[in-house]
Amino acid sequence: MSESAILKLSFPSLKDPSPFDPFCPMTLLTARLLTALQLGSVWRSRQMQTTMRPKREKLKPKDEAAYFVSSSKDKDGFDVQYINSFKGRGVFSTCHFQRGAFLLEYRGDVINKQEYERRLKIYHDALKVFMFEFRHNGKQLCVDAAREDGSLGRLVNDDHLNPNSRMKTITVNGQPHLCLFAVKDITPGEEITYNYGNSEWPWRVKVSAHTDQPETEEPMASLSSSLEPQKCKHVVLHSSMSSIEKCAHCLGPYAARKWSGLKCKDKLDLTDSDSEESEAAICDPSPCTKNQEPDEFSEDSIDGSGEGTSQGTSIIL
Ligand SMILES: C[S@@+](CC[C@H](N)C(=O)[O-])C[C@H]1O[C@@H](n2cnc3c(N)ncnc32)[C@H](O)[C@@H]1O
């Protein structure tokens, strides 16, 4: 056999390829090309899947609020921490929230004025603080969040100086709901707060004689002599039900002005010289009526002022 014939056997001519010969260089080349093309198209389709995958639409804050209201669930990104015996528990962020974002619903029973008044009569003071009275479509309504249902909105504390959220009403399936929206960017670890309104909330008063100092910066309010802190002989016990501390003598809760040194309302405790005057002051709910109002949600009305509203909203102590 000639040398060229041997070469031809080992390396079949490109001019004469056999399409069925698996060793034919053209066949191998074609196969490689096909594989490359296939791989390319798989890669391209993967790319398409990742880049062209329909983006999950970011819900608008109001729609997100409606979603969580309907599902009766709290949004992720918060935890509850015990702050101190004075303030009780608070809600803290565990992630970033942008200004305007929906945060939490103030969840509870939505009740009318009659039911609100009925419950007010039978509720202990410790429960009354969870009743959030507001006006909606000309009606006086209340969200009663007295029940410990594990929801977080009811545990958000007051800050009238520098709140990072604001209460607003949204309507879901014809029912009004109270929801908190961020009024500024919130970073992880921040306590969520809103302005309870312009009432004389007792914790806004600095009481130096109290063992658990309030953490407010506002100036000392003038207290009448009957409200001298040192007159309080109560020993605070922590309630497992809520932050509302109980009197060690009578196990009743302190009333609205406990931080001012007033006694708890429970008659069992009248073992010392507290006057009827002080007792009456405790029972008068008017200084503790919230006059802030959760306005109907609108995207451009996110601010922390708690002002510029026409209807009254109250948490009544
Ligand atoms: C709706 S509850 C909030 C949750 C409450 N901290 C708890 O642990 O149950 C309202 C009560 O929280 C307390 N509170 C709210 N804001 C406060 C503040 N800025 N300083 C001190 N206590 C506050 C008062 O006892 C008030 O009656």
The ligand as an SDF file (V2000), in Angstrom:
LIG
                    3D

 27 29  0  0  0  0  0  0  0  0999 V2000
  -50.8850   50.3410   74.0960 C   0  0  0  0  0  0  0  0  0  0  0  0
  -49.8620   49.9600   75.4520 S   0  0  0  0  0  0  0  0  0  0  0  0
  -48.2570   49.7660   74.7220 C   0  0  0  0  0  0  0  0  0  0  0  0
  -47.5890   48.4750   75.1330 C   0  0  0  0  0  0  0  0  0  0  0  0
  -47.1180   48.4380   76.5420 C   0  0  0  0  0  0  0  0  0  0  0  0
  -45.7890   49.0340   76.6760 N   0  0  0  0  0  0  0  0  0  0  0  0
  -47.0990   47.0120   77.0560 C   0  0  0  0  0  0  0  0  0  0  0  0
  -46.0350   46.5140   77.4450 O   0  0  0  0  0  0  0  0  0  0  0  0
  -48.1500   46.3910   77.0780 O   0  0  0  0  0  0  0  0  0  0  0  0
  -49.8020   51.5450   76.2160 C   0  0  0  0  0  0  0  0  0  0  0  0
  -49.0750   51.5350   77.5180 C   0  0  0  0  0  0  0  0  0  0  0  0
  -47.6700   51.4460   77.3160 O   0  0  0  0  0  0  0  0  0  0  0  0
  -46.9680   52.3010   78.1880 C   0  0  0  0  0  0  0  0  0  0  0  0
  -46.2910   53.3300   77.3910 N   0  0  0  0  0  0  0  0  0  0  0  0
  -46.5320   53.6780   76.1160 C   0  0  0  0  0  0  0  0  0  0  0  0
  -45.6800   54.6060   75.6920 N   0  0  0  0  0  0  0  0  0  0  0  0
  -44.8700   54.8920   76.7290 C   0  0  0  0  0  0  0  0  0  0  0  0
  -43.7860   55.7960   76.9100 C   0  0  0  0  0  0  0  0  0  0  0  0
  -43.3530   56.5930   75.9540 N   0  0  0  0  0  0  0  0  0  0  0  0
  -43.1800   55.7910   78.0990 N   0  0  0  0  0  0  0  0  0  0  0  0
  -43.6020   54.9930   79.0940 C   0  0  0  0  0  0  0  0  0  0  0  0
  -44.6290   54.1200   78.9920 N   0  0  0  0  0  0  0  0  0  0  0  0
  -45.2560   54.0670   77.8070 C   0  0  0  0  0  0  0  0  0  0  0  0
  -48.0140   52.8780   79.1230 C   0  0  0  0  0  0  0  0  0  0  0  0
  -48.1060   51.9950   80.2220 O   0  0  0  0  0  0  0  0  0  0  0  0
  -49.2810   52.7930   78.3210 C   0  0  0  0  0  0  0  0  0  0  0  0
  -50.4150   52.7240   79.1390 O   0  0  0  0  0  0  0  0  0  0  0  0
  1  2  1  0
  2  3  1  0
  2 10  1  0
  3  4  1  0
  4  5  1  0
  5  6  1  0
  5  7  1  0
  7  8  2  0
  7  9  1  0
 10 11  1  0
 11 12  1  0
 11 26  1  0
 12 13  1  0
 13 14  1  0
 13 24  1  0
 14 15  1  0
 14 23  1  0
 15 16  2  0
 16 17  1  0
 17 18  1  0
 17 23  2  0
 18 19  1  0
 18 20  2  0
 20 21  1  0
 21 22  2  0
 22 23  1  0
 24 25  1  0
 24 26  1  0
 26 27  1  0
M  CHG  2   2   1   9  -1
M  END
$$$$
